Amino acid sequence: MKSLYSRVFLITLLVIAASSLLGFLLSNMYYHIQLKPYNDKKLIGIAEQMKAYIEAEPADMERYLHHAASLGYEMYVTDGSDEGRFYGRSFREKDLDPKSIRLVLDGGIYHGVAQFPNKPFISGFFDNQLSNTVGVRVQGADATYALFLRPDVLLQFGELRTFFAMIGVLTVALSVLFFLISTRYLVKPITRLTEATKRIARGSYELRLPTRRRDEIGQLAEHFMVMSGELERADQARKQFVSNVSHEIQSPLTSIQGFAHVLAQRELPAEERIHYATIIEAESRHLSMLSKQLMTLSALEQGAERLHRHPILLRRHIRQAIQVLEWQLEEKELLLKLAVPESLTIYGDEVLLTQVWMNLIGNAIHHIPTGSSIEVRAEQQGGHMVIWIEDTGGGIAPEHLPMVFDRFYRADPARDRSSGRTGLGLAIVKKIVQLHGGRIEVSSTVGTGTCFTVELPHL
């Protein structure tokens, strides 16, 4: 398997090769479309100047053409016969069509540069074929000639071509070298992240990654550290959950086993037998409630696709939950105020949302003293419905507020355990609200009361 470093190196070479090829093709295309006609026109002008001088000084034609060739031109002069004279560096291919020679001798102008075929990998500017020239008629001392010429690129730009070629080669070589060095700078933190994932897989969450970088790698390292912390917290929560479940199951089972053993003694008085049987029944109910709530949590973990959503009139829905808890309200002489407009409608699972209201209101009933009050109010805010369930009880201490939605968490473990409560109610409430796309928050002041705020999407 190739390493990331080698992959980046190969990709760099491929990018450079592809970019160079594409750059050449586009440049050559530009030459054929724009520069070639311009070059042809410029060479025709030079040829016309040569023609004017030769026709003014016909006896000096031979010497003049040799001087012109030494200044950087390749030329061919013919009078239409089989033999002609070449001046300057020889042409690579002598492929001039006799018809072109006849055209020039008859007074026409030969535009071989402009008419040179477009070839994607051959630039006509550097191709010194005889057909890649311009031609004009020249009147010599003793005959009429056809003069064909083109620039001698090697003579005019030889050193310049070498200079630019060296620049190109050094640019590519140094670019590859520097890119390889910089790639190590990019790959090194990724290698560290790979090692960190292996440590996490082994259960080690104490990671220290460099997060001072402000680029994407630094952000990745920072998010990785956050993820590691969350995984550690989830792992601790899982272990704590298993420990709590074991404890919640073991405690009533121990009680049931012990009191069942006592009941097996025949000489036990009837009054004590009834007392122990009542304890066994209470512990059995606690186990039954615990198993049901664990099954509820497991079902909720399946996700929102298990919800059966439909429009629900909020006031009527909450009143149904209050009616179930009415006997508890009367028993503790609590006042409940319901300030929910009749028109408010939410969209959700009626059965699950009933658990939300019953848990929150029941939780308030259980914790506030006799003679206190509970207020349930709601209003629409934008695209959400906000429901407040507020009591006038003793409140929750600040150190307990962050954990009230944790599974099996009890602010007063002794009292809640004796009451048969499992500590899963608020965890179930939070999960139901989240599955509906909402959120739940709690605020409390010791000695004043507690307020749960539920925000759900509006219909």
N, C-alpha and C positions, 0 to 999 in steps of 0.2 A: 504493500500500500504506500503510495507516494505521500510524503509529508506536505504540509501546507507551504512550507518554505520552497520546496522544489516545484510545487504547483504554481506558486506566484512567479517563480523564475521563468518557467516555461510560458506562462501566460504573458509575461513581460516581453519575452522574445517574439511570441506570436503577434502581440499588439504592435511592436516596433516593425516587424516584417509586413504586417497587413497595412499599417499606416504608411510605410514607405511606398509600397506598391500602389495603394490608393492615391497617395500624393503625386506619384509619377504619372499615373493615368489621368488624373485631373489636370495636372500641368500640361501634359501632352495634348489633352483635349483643348485646353486654352490656347496652346500654340497653333493648332490646326484651325481653330475657329477665328481667333483674333490676330495672332502675330504673323501667321503665314501670309495672308494677303498684304499686310503692312510691309513685311520683309521683301515680298516680291516687288511692290511699288518702289521701295527704297533702292533695290538693286537695279531696277529699270532706269531710275534717275542717274545712278552711277554709270551705267552702261551708256546712257545718252551723253554724259560728259566726256567719256572716253571717245565716243564716236565723233563728237565735235572737235576734240583735239587732233585725232588721227586724220580727219578730213581736212583740217587746217594745215597739218604738217604731215602729209602722207609719206614723205621720205623717212620720217622719224618713227614710223609705226612699229617696227621690230624692237627698237631700243625702248620705246615707251611701254610696250606690253611687257617686256622683261622687268622693267622697273615697277610696273603695276603688280606683277606677280610677286615680286619681293616684298611689297607692302601688305600682302595678305590676301591675294585673290588667286583662284584657279580659273584658267581660261582655255577656251578651245576656239580656234579660228579656221574656217574652211571656206573654199570658194565653190563648194558643191561637188568637187571631184572626190575620189576615194581617199586621197591623202589630205590631212589637216595638220595643224601645228598646235601643240599643247604648251602652255606657259604655267609655271608654278608646279605645285605638288600634283602628281598624277591622280586621276579619278579612279575610284574603286571599281566602278562599272562604266564602260563606255556603251551606254544603251540608248543613245539618242536616235530617234526615229528620223529616217531620211525625209519624211514629210515635214517635220519640224524645220529641218535645214532649208528645204525649199520654201517654206512659209516665210522665213526670215529673209532669204535672198530675194523674194518677191516684194519685200518692203513691209512685211508684217512684224509683229513683236511676239516673241515666244515667252509665255508665262509658265515656265516649268516649275518654279517654286510654288506658285499659287495652285497649280494643278497637280502637285505631288500627292499621291494617294494617302488617305488617312489610315495610319496603322497604329493600333493601340500601344505597342511596345517599341515602336521605332519613331524617333523624333526627326522629322525632315530637316530640321535646322543643322543636324550633325551628319546627315547622310550625304556624302560627296559623290553621288551618282551624276553622270553627265546629263541625265534627263532632269535632274533637280537643279536647273540653272535658269537664267533669263537670257534671251537672245535678241540682238538688234542687227540691222544691216549697216555695214561700214564700207565706205568707198575708199579703197586704197589707191596707191599710185598707179598700179597696173591692172587692177581687177576689183570686182565687188566681192566682199566677204560677209560671212555670217559670224558674228562674235557672240560666244556664249560664255557667261561667267557666273561664278558664285564665290562667296567668301571662303577663304581657307581658315576654317574654324580652329584647327590645331595651331596654325601660325599666329592667329590673332588672339586666341583665348587659351592657348595650351597651358601656360603657367597658372592662369586663373582657374581653369578646370581642375588642375591638380590641387590648387589651394582650397577650392570649395569641396572637392572630394575628401581632402584631409579633414576639413571641418566636419563633414558629414560622418566620416568614420569615427573620429574622436568623440563627436557628440553622442553617437550610438554607444560606443564602448564605455565612455564615462557615465552615460545615463544608466546602462545596465549595472555597472559597478556600484554607483550610488544607490540605485534602486535595491540591489541586493543587500546593501548595508542597512538601508532604511526598512527593508522587509523584516530583518531580524528585530528591529525596534517594534514593529507591528505584531510579529508572531510571538515574541517572548511573553507578553501578558496573556495571550490566548493559551500558551503552554501552561502558564500558571493556573489559569482557569480550569484546564483539563486535569491538572493534578488536584485542584480543589474539588472537582466533581468526584474523583476517585476517593478522596478523603470523606466526602459526604456519604458516598455509597458504603463506606466502612462504618458509618455512624459517628464520625468525628465532625462536629459542627463549629468548632472554634477555628475560624479562618481569619487570616489577616492579609488582605489584598491591597495593593496600591490604588487608592481612589483619588489621588491628587490630580490626575489627568482630567482635563475638561472636555475631551473628545468623546466619541462613541465608545471607545474601549474603556475609558474611565467610568462612563455611565454604566456600561455593562458590568464592570467590577463592583460598582456601588450597588446596583440592583442585585448582583449575585450575593453580596454580603447580606442584603435585606432578605433575599430568598433563603439563605442559610439560616438566618435568625428565625424566620417563620417556620422553616422545617424543624428546627430545634424545638421551637415552641409547640408545633404540632406533635412532634414525637413525645415531648413531655406530657402534652395533653392526652395523647393516646395512652401512655403508661398510667397517667393519673386516672383516666377514664376506666381502664381495666382494673386498677386498684380499687376505685370507688365502687364499681359494679360488683367486684368480688366481696367488698365489705358490706354493701347493701344487701347482697344475697346471703352472705355468710351469717350476718347478725340475726336476721329473723329465723334462718334455718337452725341456728344454735339454740335459739329460744324455743322453737317448736320441738326440737329434739329433746331438750332438757325437760320441758313441761310435759311432753308426751311420756317420757320415762317416769315422771312423778305420777301421772294419771294411771299408769299401769299398776300402781300399788293399790290393792283392793281395800286396805284398811283406811284409805284417805277419806276424810269427812266430806259430805256432799257439798258443803259451802266452799271448801277449798277446790274441790273438783270442778265446780262451776267457774270459779275464778280463773283457774288454769286453762280451762277450755275457752274462756273468753279471750285470754291472752293469745292462745294459739290461733283463734279465729282472726284477731286483729293483725297478727303477724302474717297470716295467710293472705288477708286483704292487701296488706302492704306489698307482699311479693307479687300479687296479681296486678296491682296498680303499676308496680315497677316494670313488670314484663310488658304491660300494654304500652307504657310510655316509651320504653326502649324500642318496641315494634313501631311505634309512631315515628320516632326519630329516624329509624332505619328506612321507613317508607318515604319520609320527607327527603332523605338523602338521594332518592332516585331522581329528584329534580322537578322542574315546573311542568314537565310533560304529563305528570300524573294529576295535575289540578283539573277540576271541572269548573270552569269559569262561567258565570252568567251575571246579569245585573242584579244588585241587591239593594233594597231600600235600607239605608243605614240605621235609621231610628228604630224601625220595626225589628231589625236584626239584633240590635243591642238589647232591646226590651225583652226579647225572647231569652237571651242569656241571663238577664237580671231576674226574670221570673223563676228560673231554676235555682237561683241563689237567694230568693226572697226569704226563705225560712232562716238562713244564716244572718241576713240583715236584721230581721225581727228579733232573733235570739240575742244579738249584741246591741240592739236598740240603736242602729246606725241610720243616718239620714243619707239618702242617695238622690242627688239632683241630676236630671237628664236634660241637657240643653243641646239637642241635636235637631235641626230643622227637618220637617217631614220630606222635603224635596231632595235631600242629598242622596246620591246613588253611587255605589262603588261597584267595581267589576272584579269578582273573585270567586273562590271556592267557599260556599256557604258553610259547609261542615267544618272546614279548617279554621275559618275566621271566627266561628262560634267558640272554638277552643281559645282563640286569642282573647276575646272579651271575657270569657269565663275565668281564664287563668289570671288576667290582670285584675279584674274586679274581685275574684276570690282571694287573690294574694293580698289585696288591700284589706278585705274583710278580716283575713286571718291575722294581720299584723297590727292593725290599729286598735286602740282601746275602745271600750264600750262608751257610747254616747258621741263618738266622732262622726265625721261626715265624709262622703265620697261624691265627687262631681265628675260627670262624664259630659264633655262638650265636643263639638266638631264644627268645622267650617271648611269651605273650599278655598284653596289658595293656588291660583293659577291652574295648572293641570293636575294638581294633587289634592287629596282629601286629608286633612290633619285632624286627628282625634286625640284629645287629652283625657287621661284618667288620673285624677288628682285626689289625694286624701289628706286628712288633717291629723295624721298619726304622729308617731315619734320621729319619723324620718330614718334615713340610712346614713351611717357614718361615712365620711368621705373616702376612707381607705377601703370600704367595701363596694363602693359604686362601680369601679371598673370590672368587678368579677360577678355582678349580679346575674349576667346572662350565661355564665359558665355552667357546664353540666355538673350536677351534684353539689353546687356551691350553696352553702347556707350561712347567712349572717349569724344566726344563733343555732348551731348544730344540735345542741341538746333539745331545745324546744321543738324544732322542726322535726327531728327524728321521732320524738315521742308522739307527735301529732299524726304521724303516718305519711308525711309529705316526703317526696323523693328527691326534691332539688332539681328536677328536670323541667318543671313547668315553664320557666322563663326561657330556657334554651329552646324549647319547642316553639314558644311564641316568636322568638327572634327568627327561627328558621322559616316559619310560616310567612312572616312578614317579608323576609328576603325573597322567598319564592314568588311572592306577588309583585316583586319589583319595588318594594318599599323599604322603609328603614324604621327603626325604633330606637328611642333614646330615653334616658332616665335622668332626672335631676331631683335633688333632695336636700332639705335643710333639717338638721337635727333639731327636734322640738317643734318643728312647724309642719312637716309633712313631705310626701313624695309625689312626683308627677311623672307618669309615663306618657311619652309623645309618640304616637304611631302615625306615619305618613304613608299613604297608599295612593296609587294612580287613580285618577278620576275616570269615570266612564266616558 
